[in-house]
Structures are given as structure tokens and as C-alpha cells.
């Protein structure tokens, strides 16, 4: 058989191996589509040995290496669904085979010429090895879906303030010493916009704690508890007066509190919010999975530090020099169409 004929047989074998009958020529597929629907028998169980042998079929061979059906399948599998669909066309599969052979030949020559010992190449190999280890040791063995429902509920109950929040309001305070002084200022504060009100607070208020913030009391609930600050509490009389206001911008006073007489302006409002456990389930699972994944990696690192005993000299980092020029991407000099990275699922 001539070399050209052998190549044709080789490419045809590739098409059959990759297609498995599903990627037939368009003309054949059209012909099949005109047939009456048939009852399809359940697919037979895949024989692991036969599947391994199929993937190991060599579709291109050269001194020092080969390209197999499995490698081409993995290359296709690493693409997006849209890109994978294009490989139904035989010419696209032939083009992929050609690119793979070209890449492997260049890779062999690069290794022969010593480029495999390049610092950037060695770092890339280490990086890919670490990613593969993390994926297999931590990601493949655990998932958000594997988090027990009891753990999800326990987290929900322990962080209930994150999921169930009462109505919150925000207000600004102007504090004076006497009721008469508060009444004298009340009409002016009612007509004042927020900028003018903040200016009055800075000039007139006795509340040194938040005077420089324009009297801002932040968000708090009807009992006076300040949101996200467990120890901060607004005077109950002040909270009651604020929650009696209807619209943002409304002002009321004087309100008698322990430190004097207050005028308060409503500056914000957040409605009550309740997220049920079922609604928060997916988000909690993802958060717990990330926390446990990170804890697992940190646990491994703790063991590795004990094993390898790294000696660190942070005082020497001042000797580092900085190159501010833009780095060249690792794949920038590859010819167009060459694989940039081996798919994660490649063996």
C-alpha cells in the first residue's frame, strides 16, 4: 500500500473511531433521518478493557511519539459545547489531527534542544501538577452537594441574621441641651435638605460621637440595635420616633433622651427580608464546600511544613528588584491554531 493510501486509511480510521457511528457524513445522516423511528435497545455496558484499547488506538505515529484516539477525544472534550459540535465535520477532525502532529513534532524538538529546562516551562509544569493534585485530591472527592443537610441547617441557624433581617432605618441626629432650643431649630431642620441638615449638625449638635459624620446614626432596627454592630444601640425613644416617620426626608422632634433633646431626620429605609433555608441551601453549601476545601489544603500544607521544614528569610525580600515591562504570555509565540494547554481531563 502506498504512503498516500496509508494516510487515507489512517484518517478514515480516525473518523470512524471518533464518530462511533454518531458522526456520519451529512448525506448518510439525511438518508437515515427519512426512516421510520425505531425502538432503540438500551446501550450495552461498556467493557473497560475494550474502551481502553479503543482509546489507545494510534492514529499518527512518528519516531519518539504518537497521537492516539483518546488524546484527540480529550482535546475535543476540552472545548466548549459549540466548538465540540464543529468536529462533527470530518475535515475539522482531520485538521485537529494535523495540528496535533505538528504540535507533538515541535514539542519533541523543543525538548531535544533543551527548552524543556527553561524556568518558565518548569514553573508551568509545576503549576499544572499542583492544579491536578488539588483537583483530584480535594475537588473530585468532595462537592457542594455532598455537604450534609444537617450541616447546612446548622450554618443557617448560626448565621440567622444574614438570612432573616427586620426592617431597618437610617437617621441623622441633631442634639441640643434644651427643649426650647430644639423647638427653635425644628422648622429650619424640616425644610433643610441633607446637606443643610449636616451643616446644622456640625454647628449646633452636642453629640460629639457622630457630629463629624453629620449626625449619621447608621441603620438600626425598631429596638435600636445597629445593624452589623452587636454592641451599638440607639436610644429606644429615638428609635421609636424614627420608626414613626413615614418618608425618607421627614423630620421629627424634640425627642427627650438621656443626653438632651434630639431632632432626627429619616435618611434611609430597608424593608424586612427573610430568606428561607431552602432558598439559601445552594449558597450555604457552596460556602461550606469552599471553607472545607481551603481547610483541607491548609491542613496538607501544615503537614508539608513539618515534613520539609522550610526556612524562610523575609528580611531579604528588600533585595528584590522590579521589572515594570509587560510580561510575554507563555503561548504568545506559538503558531496559530496550536494547543495552548492540555485539557484538564486528559490522562
C-alpha positions in Angstrom: 0.0 0.0 0.0 1.4 3.4 -0.9 2.2 6.0 1.7 -0.7 8.2 0.4 -3.1 5.3 0.6 -1.9 4.5 4.1 -2.6 8.1 5.1 -6.1 7.9 3.8 -6.8 4.7 5.7 -5.3 6.3 8.8 -7.6 9.3 8.6 -10.6 7.2 7.8 -9.9 5.1 10.8 -9.7 8.2 12.9 -13.1 9.4 11.7 -14.7 6.0 12.4 -13.1 5.8 15.9 -14.1 9.3 16.9 -17.5 9.2 15.3 -18.6 5.8 16.7 -21.4 5.9 14.2 -22.8 9.2 15.5 -20.7 11.5 13.3 -21.7 10.1 9.9 -21.3 12.1 6.7 -24.2 14.6 6.2 -25.5 12.7 3.2 -25.8 9.5 5.2 -27.3 11.2 8.2 -30.0 12.8 5.9 -30.8 9.4 4.5 -31.2 7.8 7.9 -33.4 10.7 9.0 -36.1 9.7 6.5 -36.5 6.2 8.0 -39.4 5.5 10.4 -38.5 5.8 14.1 -37.2 2.6 15.5 -37.2 1.3 19.1 -33.6 1.7 20.3 -32.4 -1.0 22.6 -30.6 0.0 25.8 -26.9 0.6 25.3 -24.7 -2.3 26.3 -22.4 -1.9 29.3 -19.0 -0.6 28.2 -16.2 -3.1 28.7 -13.4 -1.1 30.4 -10.6 -3.1 28.7 -12.2 -2.6 25.3 -12.7 1.1 25.9 -9.1 1.5 27.0 -8.0 -0.4 23.8 -10.2 1.8 21.7 -8.7 5.0 23.2 -5.2 3.6 22.8 -5.6 3.2 19.0 -2.7 5.1 17.3 -3.8 7.5 14.6 -0.4 9.0 14.0 3.0 7.6 14.7 6.5 9.1 14.5 9.9 8.5 15.9 9.6 9.3 19.6 5.9 9.5 20.0 2.4 9.0 18.7 -1.1 10.5 18.7 -4.0 8.3 19.9 -7.8 8.3 19.6 -8.0 9.1 23.3 -5.8 12.2 23.1 -7.8 13.6 20.3 -11.1 12.9 22.2 -9.7 14.7 25.2 -8.7 17.7 23.1 -12.2 17.9 21.7 -13.7 17.3 25.1 -11.8 20.3 26.5 -13.6 22.6 24.1 -16.9 24.4 24.7 -20.1 22.7 23.5 -20.2 25.0 20.5 -16.7 24.2 19.5 -17.1 20.5 20.0 -20.1 20.5 17.6 -17.9 21.6 14.8 -15.9 18.4 15.0 -18.8 16.5 13.6 -17.4 17.6 10.2 -14.7 15.2 9.0 -12.5 18.0 7.7 -12.4 19.5 11.2 -11.2 16.2 12.7 -8.6 15.9 10.1 -7.4 19.4 10.8 -7.2 18.6 14.5 -5.1 15.6 13.8 -2.8 17.6 11.6 -2.4 20.3 14.4 -1.7 17.6 17.0 1.0 16.0 14.9 2.6 19.4 14.2 2.5 20.3 17.9 4.0 17.0 19.0 6.8 17.3 16.5 7.7 20.8 17.6 7.4 19.7 21.3 9.9 16.8 20.7 12.3 19.2 19.0 11.9 21.8 21.8 12.7 19.1 24.4 15.7 17.9 22.3 17.1 21.4 22.2 16.8 21.9 25.9 13.8 24.2 26.1 12.1 21.9 28.5 14.6 23.1 31.1 13.5 26.7 30.7 12.5 28.3 34.0 9.1 29.4 32.7 8.4 25.9 31.3 9.4 24.2 34.5 7.2 26.6 36.5 4.3 25.9 34.2 4.8 22.1 34.7 4.8 22.6 38.5 1.7 24.8 38.3 -0.2 22.2 36.3 0.9 19.4 38.6 -0.3 21.3 41.7 -3.7 22.1 40.0 -4.0 18.4 39.0 -3.3 17.3 42.6 -5.8 19.8 44.1 -8.5 18.7 41.6 -8.0 15.0 42.3 -7.3 15.1 46.0 -9.8 17.8 47.0 -12.3 18.7 44.3 -13.0 15.3 42.8 -13.6 13.7 46.2 -15.9 16.4 47.6 -18.6 18.6 46.3 -21.1 21.2 47.5 -23.9 18.6 47.0 -22.1 16.2 49.4 -22.4 18.6 52.3 -24.9 17.0 54.8 -28.2 18.7 55.2 -27.7 18.9 59.0 -24.5 21.0 58.4 -26.4 23.4 56.1 -29.1 23.9 58.7 -26.6 24.4 61.5 -24.9 27.1 59.5 -28.2 28.7 58.7 -29.2 28.8 62.4 -25.8 30.1 63.5 -25.9 33.0 60.9 -29.7 33.7 61.0 -29.0 37.5 61.0 -27.7 37.1 57.5 -30.8 35.4 56.2 -33.6 37.0 58.3 -33.4 40.7 58.8 -36.1 43.0 60.3 -36.9 46.4 58.8 -34.0 48.8 59.2 -34.0 52.6 59.2 -31.2 55.2 59.0 -31.4 58.6 60.5 -29.3 61.6 61.4 -29.3 63.3 64.8 -29.1 66.9 65.9 -28.7 67.0 69.8 -29.2 70.2 71.8 -29.3 70.9 75.6 -32.9 72.2 76.0 -36.3 71.6 74.6 -36.7 75.3 73.8 -33.6 75.2 71.6 -34.8 72.1 69.8 -38.2 73.7 69.1 -36.5 76.8 67.8 -34.5 74.7 65.3 -37.3 72.3 64.3 -38.8 74.3 61.4 -35.4 75.0 59.9 -34.4 71.3 60.1 -37.7 70.2 58.5 -37.1 72.4 55.4 -33.4 71.6 55.2 -32.1 69.1 52.7 -29.5 66.6 53.8 -26.6 68.9 53.1 -28.1 71.7 55.1 -29.0 69.4 57.9 -25.5 68.0 58.1 -24.2 71.6 58.3 -26.6 72.4 61.2 -25.4 69.3 63.0 -21.8 70.3 62.7 -22.5 73.8 64.0 -25.2 73.1 66.6 -25.1 69.4 67.8 -23.7 68.4 71.2 -23.3 64.8 70.1 -19.5 64.6 69.7 -19.7 60.8 68.8 -21.2 61.3 65.4 -21.0 65.1 64.9 -18.3 64.8 62.2 -20.5 62.3 60.3 -23.3 64.9 60.0 -25.2 63.1 62.8 -25.5 59.8 60.9 -26.7 57.0 63.2 -26.3 54.3 60.6 -29.0 51.6 60.0 -30.8 50.2 63.1 -34.0 48.2 63.9 -37.1 49.2 65.8 -35.4 48.3 69.1 -32.4 50.5 68.4 -29.9 47.7 67.6 -27.4 48.9 65.0 -27.0 46.6 62.0 -23.7 44.6 61.9 -22.6 46.1 65.2 -23.6 43.9 68.1 -22.6 46.4 70.9 -24.0 49.5 69.3 -27.5 50.6 70.4 -29.7 53.6 69.7 -31.7 55.2 72.5 -35.1 53.4 72.4 -37.0 56.7 72.5 -35.0 57.8 69.4 -35.6 54.6 67.6 -39.4 54.8 68.3 -39.5 58.3 66.9 -37.6 57.4 63.8 -39.9 54.4 63.0 -42.9 56.6 63.4 -41.8 58.7 60.4 -43.3 57.8 57.0 -41.0 59.0 54.3 -37.3 59.5 53.8 -36.5 63.1 54.5 -39.2 63.5 57.2 -38.0 65.1 60.4 -39.3 64.9 64.0 -38.6 66.3 67.4 -37.9 67.3 70.1 -37.3 63.8 71.4 -36.2 63.6 75.1 -33.3 61.3 75.5 -30.7 60.8 78.3 -28.2 63.3 76.9 -30.7 66.1 76.0 -33.3 66.9 73.3 -33.0 65.5 69.8 -34.2 66.3 66.3 -33.9 63.4 63.9 -34.2 63.2 60.1 -35.0 59.9 58.3 -32.3 59.3 55.7 -32.8 55.7 54.6 -35.1 52.6 54.9 -34.6 48.9 54.2 -37.6 46.6 54.2 -37.6 43.4 56.2 -36.0 40.4 54.5 -36.4 36.7 55.1 -34.6 34.0 53.1 -35.9 30.5 53.9 -33.4 27.6 54.5 -34.5 26.0 51.1 -33.7 29.3 49.3 -30.3 29.7 50.9 -29.4 26.0 50.7 -27.2 26.1 47.5 -25.4 29.3 48.6 -24.6 27.8 52.0 -23.4 24.5 50.5 -21.0 26.4 48.2 -19.7 28.4 51.1 -19.2 25.4 53.3 -17.6 23.5 50.5 -15.1 26.3 49.9 -14.3 26.6 53.6 -13.7 22.9 53.9 -11.7 22.7 50.7 -9.5 25.6 52.0 -9.2 23.9 55.4 -8.1 20.7 53.7 -5.4 22.4 51.7 -4.2 24.3 54.7 -4.1 21.0 56.7 -1.9 19.5 53.9 0.4 22.5 54.0 0.7 22.2 57.8 1.9 18.6 57.3 4.2 19.5 54.5 5.8 22.3 56.6 6.5 19.7 59.3 7.9 17.3 56.7 10.1 19.6 54.6 10.9 22.2 57.4 11.1 25.3 55.1 13.4 28.0 56.3 12.2 31.5 55.4 14.1 34.8 55.5 11.6 37.6 54.9 14.2 40.2 55.8 15.9 39.5 52.4 12.8 40.4 50.3 14.0 44.1 50.2 16.7 42.9 47.8 14.1 42.1 45.1 14.2 44.3 42.0 11.1 45.1 40.0 10.8 44.8 36.2 7.9 47.0 35.1 7.8 45.9 31.5 4.8 43.9 30.4 5.3 40.1 30.5 5.0 38.0 27.4 2.3 35.4 27.6 3.7 31.8 27.6 1.8 30.9 24.5 2.3 34.1 22.6 4.9 32.7 20.2 3.1 29.5 19.2 1.9 29.3 15.7 -1.9 30.0 15.2 -4.1 27.0 16.0 -1.7 25.2 18.3 -3.0 23.8 21.6 -2.2 26.3 24.4 -2.9 23.9 27.3 -3.7 20.2 27.7 -7.3 19.7 28.8 -7.9 19.0 32.5 -9.5 15.7 31.8 -6.5 14.5 29.6 -4.7 11.4 31.1 
